[in-house]
Amino acid sequence: MSKSPMTRAEKSWVLYDVACSAFTMLISTTIPILFRSYAEADGVSPEYASALWGWATSAAVLVMGLFSCILGALADYRGMKKRLFGLFLLLSLGGVAVLSTVSGWQAFLVAFVVVRIGYSACNVFYDSMLVDVTTDQRMDMLSSQGYAWGYLGSCIPFVAGLALIFTTPFGLNTQQATQLSFLLTGVWWLALTIPLLRNVRQIHYLENRQGKLNHAFRRLAQTFRKVRQDKKMLLFILGYFCYIDGVYTIISMATVYGGELGLSSSSMVLALLLTQLVAFPFAILSGKLSQKIGDLPMIKSFILIYIGICLFGFQLDQEWEFWTLAVAVGMCQGGIQAISRSHFGKMVPKEQSNEYFGLFDIFGKFADFFGPMIMSASAVLLGSSTYGILALAALFVLGYLLVTFSQRAEAGER
């Protein structure tokens, strides 16, 4: 069934991953590098710059962690999903425009937090659209295709932006060229979102009613009780919190960490571009393998690789080692995110998909909050972010154990 051609709605859904993944590239590369240049030019130490970036990232994900569940519950009503998606898309694009103009590190951080909140909110609604555009049997395939094409497609505006930065045409300096690359990414993001807005429909929904907000809060209380009673779902979500913490932290803090170790910005950026290219075939491969061996065995395999990545990263001090890690991360990051998303999508009630994905996002966002905070605390208290890498390894180990317990609970229900 998964070998049949993708529908227009499925293609449009995948295309949005191509759209927003371009911004994900900026989060991992040029945005933190430009912030570091602003901060250090203003006398901020490299270690404190790492801490500031971690705190800003944590603040953004904490805000979304607090509100994503109620936003998801509201989006479950007829016609609300795309309205809320569009609202936060505008917030994100407005923030990108600000990032393209400000030059002080304080204003830059504030704009980044705004964009990150809007971007994260859009992803809650986007992830839940998976149940509207495809079937349970095709979810692994489609989720993997989304991440795969997102990684590959995001390289187009990113490479165009790098060309601007390295060649500085039209009399631009490096800072202006970098800011122009942000604006180019915003235009890409908007243009490739249009097919989703046109072709994706909210198939599963709750009927509109008066007092939606109060009703949404009551539904949330019921959902929390249901999740607590569903052992396999609860254990999976807790395990997801642990291992995705490490995944997101590695993505968001890679260039900041490398900069602290003195690695060249150009080498780090090119290495992370390689990560995107490697991630494309491996994300597709993970979707195919999960259909043969199962979602949870695939996730556990990726977690074991990430534990090795953390241990290797702990002693990292050479550029070739950063490149090696870039390849290893590329082999895993798309697959573990895609299979986690599709596995959860198979477990949730379809008409309450936003609500459940909002809950799913809470765990993901609090994980994304916790990881950078660990790295920031390590930088401030111990003078280096290096020891934070070992804490991430411990979280991956805990995530592996919880996913194993979820797998056993699922087998016991059969």
N, C-alpha and C positions, 0 to 999 in steps of 0.2 A: 504493500500500500504506500509506503514511504517513497517508492521509486517513481510514482506518478508525478507529472509536472506540477510545479507550484502554481497555485491560483494567483489572480491579480492581487487579492488581499494579502496573501502570504508574501508575495514579492514586495509589496508596499511596506509591509511590516519589517521585512529584512532590510529594506532600503533605509529605514529610519536608523537602524544600527550603524549603517555607513555614515549617515548624517551626523549623529551625536558622537560617534567614536573619534571623529576628528578633534573634538574638544577634549576627549579623554587623553589624546596624544599630547595636547598642550599642557594638561594638568601634570603629566609625567615628565615633560621636557622643558619647553621654552618659558612657560609661565613661572615655574619656580626659579629658573635660571635668571630671568629678568628681575624677579623680586629680589634675589640674592644680590644682584648688581646694584639695585637701588639701595638696599639696606646697607651693604658694605661701603658704598660711596658716602653714606650718611654716618659712618663710624660704627656700625653694628658689627660685632664680632661674628665670625663664621658659625661658631657653636650656637650663639644666641639667635642668629638668623634661621638656623635649622629649627630651633625651639619655637620661634615665632610662626614659622610656616606650619609646623605641626599643630600648634594651638589654633591657628586660623582654620585649618582643615578640620580639626576636631569640633570647633564651634559650628561650622557649616553642617556637618553630619549630625551633630547633636540636635540642632534645630529641626532637621528633617526627621530624625529619629523620634522626636516628640510629637510631630504632627502628621507623619506619613500614614499612620493607621486611621485616623479620623478622616483624612483626605481620601484614603482608599474607600472607607465606608460610604462617604458621600458620593463617590464616583460610581458606586454600584447602581444608583438609580438611573432610570432611562434617560439617555442623552447627556448625562453629566460627565462621563469619562473624557470625551473629546473636548468639552468646554474647559474643564480644569486643566487638561493637557495643554490646550492652546494658551491659557492664561500664564502658566508657568514657563511655557516656551518663550513668550514675549518677555517675561522677566529675565530669562537666561540671555536672550539676544541683546536686551538692553544693557545687561551687565558686561557682555563682551564688548559692546561699543564703548563703554566706560574704560575697560581695561586697555582699549586701543588708544586712549587719549591721556590718561593720568601719568604722572612721572614720579610722584612721591610714594615711598613704600607704604605709608599708612593708608593713603587713599586706595592704593593698589590692592592691599589686603582686604579692605572693606568691599571693594568691587568683586574681588575673587569670591568672597563668602556669599555674596548675593547670587553670582552666577552658579556657584556650586549648589546652592539651595534649589534654584530653579531647575537646574540640570537633574538633580536627584529626584525631585518631584515628578518631572516628566518621565523618568525611568520607572517609577512606581506604576503609573498609568500604562506606559508602554509594555512593561512585563506582563501586566494583567490582560492586555489585549491578545496575548498568545492564545488564551482559551476561546477568543472570539474568531480567530482567523484559521484555526486548524483543529484537528482531532487529537485525542490522547495518543493514538498510534503514531502520529507524525510529529509529536512535540519535540522529542529528542533531536530528530533531523532538523526541524525548523529552527529550534533554539540554537543549535550548533551552526547552522547556516548564517544566522544573524550575527553571531560573534565572529565567524570566519570572514564574511564579507565586510563586516565592520572594521576588522583589523586591516584587511587589504585596502579597502576603499579609503580609509582614513589617511593612508599614506599619500594620496594625491594632493590634497590641500597642504599636508605637512611638508612634502617635498617642495611644493611651490613656495611655501613660506621659507624653507631653508634656502632656496635659491635667492629669495629677496634678501635674507640676512647675510649670506656669504658674498653676494655681488653688490649689495647696496646701490641699486640703480636709481636713476632720476634724481641724483643728488642727495639721497637719503643717507643718514648715518645709521649705525647698527641698531640703536634704540628705536628709531622711527621705522626701520624695516621690520623689526620684530613686532611692533605694534600693528603695522599694516598686515602682517601675517595673521594676527588675531582677527582682524576685520574680515580677511579673506575666509577664515574658518567659519565665522558667523554667517556669511553669505552662503557658504556651502551647506551649513546646518539647516538654514531656512529653506533653501531650494530643494533639498532632498527629503524634507519633511512633507512637502505638498502632496505627494502621492498617498501617504498615510492618511492625511486629513481628508482626501477625496475618496479613497477606496476602502478604508477599514470602517466597519460598522459595529456598534455594540450589540452583539447578538444575545448575550446573556445579561440580564438586568433585573432589578427590582422595580416595581411600578412606583411612580412618583406619588407622594403623599404630603400632607401638611405636617409641619414639625419634623422635617427630615433630619435636622441636626440632633434633636433629642432622641429620635428613633435610632439614628446612627450610633449614638453613645450606648443605647440599650443593646443594640446588636453586637457592639464590640464586647460588652461584658459577657454576652452569651458565647461569643466566639472564643474568648479567653478560656471560658469553662470547658468548651468542647475540645480545645487544643490540649488542655491539662489532662483530659480524660483519654485522649488519643495518644497512647504511649509512643507509637512509632513516629508520629508527627512531632511530638514534643521533643523526643530525643534527637530527631533529625535537625530541628530548628536550633536546639542548643549546640549540637555539633557544628552546624553551619555557622553559628555565631563565632565559634572558636577558629575554624579554619579559614573562613572568609576574612576574618580580622587580619590574618597574616597575608592573604592574597592582596587585599586592598592596600595595606600598608606598604608592601613591596612596590606596588604600582605607583602610589602617590608620593613616596619618600625616596625613590631610587636616585634621582639626580641630586636631591638635597644631600643625601648620604654620601654619594660619590664626590660631590663638591667639597664636603667636609674632609674627605680623605685626600683631597688635592688632585683628583682626576680632572682632565681637561673637559670643558663643556662640550666641545665639538665631538670628541670621542664618545662621550656618554649619549649624546643625542643620536649619533649614527648607530650606536649599539642598540638603543631602544627602538630605532626604526627597524633594525634587523629583527627585534622581538616581534614586531607587528607582522613582518613577512613570514617568519617561522610559524606564528600563531595561526595563520590562514589554513594551511593543510592539516595541521594537528587538531584544530577545532572541528573540522569536518570529519576527520578520522575518529575523533572521540564520540561523535554522534552515531557513527556506524558501529563502533565497538560496543557502545552501551546497549544497542539493540541485541547484541549477541551475548554479552556477559552480564548485563544488568547495570542500572544506574549506580547503585551504591558501591559495587566492586570497582567501578571506574573512578568514582570520587575518592575511594580509599587509596587507589593506586597513585592518583595525583597528589594526595596529601603526603604520602611517603616521599615522593620526589621533592615536594616543597620542604620537608624536614631536611633533606640533603642540601637543598639550596641555602637554607638558613645557616647550616653548619659551615658550608663553604664560604658564605658571605661574611661570617664572623671574622675570618682571617684575611679578608680581601684587602689588598693594598697595591695591586697592579692593574693596569688597564686591560691586559689580556684576560684577567680573571673576571672583570666586569663584563667583557664580551661573552665569556663562557656562561656566566649567569644569565645574560640576556637571551641566549639561545635556550637554556634550560627553562626559564620562565615562559618563553614563547611556546614551548611544547605543552605547557600545563594550563596557563591562565585562562585561555578561551574555553577549553574543555571543562574545567572544574566549575566555571561560572554557568556555562550553558546547560550542563547536565543537572546542576543544582536547581536551576530555574525550571527546567522541564519536569524534573522529578517532583518538585513541589506543586507544579501546575496540575499534575495527574492526581494529587491527593485532595485538592480543594473543591468545594461546591462551586460549579461554574457561575451561577448567578450571583455569588458573593466573592468573585475572584479578586476584585480590587481590594475588598476588605482584608482578605487573607494575604494578598500580596503586600498590602500595607503593613500587616503584622510581620510578614517575612522581611520587609524592608527595614522595620524597626531593628530587628536583630542584625541585619547587614549594616545599617547605619551606625548603631551603637558599637559594632565591631570596628567600623571605619573610624569611629571616634576614639576607641580604646587604643588601637594600634599606634597611631601617630602620637598619642599622649605618652605611651611607653617610650617611644623614641625620643620625644622632647624631654621627658623626665631624665632619661639616660644622658642626654646631651648636657643638661643643666647640672644634674647632681654628680655625674661621674666624669664630666668633661668630654664625653664622646658618645655618639649614638650606637657604637659597636655592640655594647652589652645589651641593647634593646633587641638585637637580632636573636640572641639566645632566648629571650622571653617569647619572641614570635615562634621559635621552634617548639617551645613548651606548649603553646596554644595549639599548634598543629597536632601534637601528640594527643592532647585532650580531645580535639575534634575527631581524630581517628577513632578513639575509644567510643565516643558517643555515637558516631555513625555506625560503628560495629554493633552497639546495643540496639540501635534503631533497626538495623538489618535483621537482628535476631527476633525482635518484636514483630516485624513484618512477616518473617517466616513462621512465627507461632500462630499468626492469624489465618494462615492458609490451611 
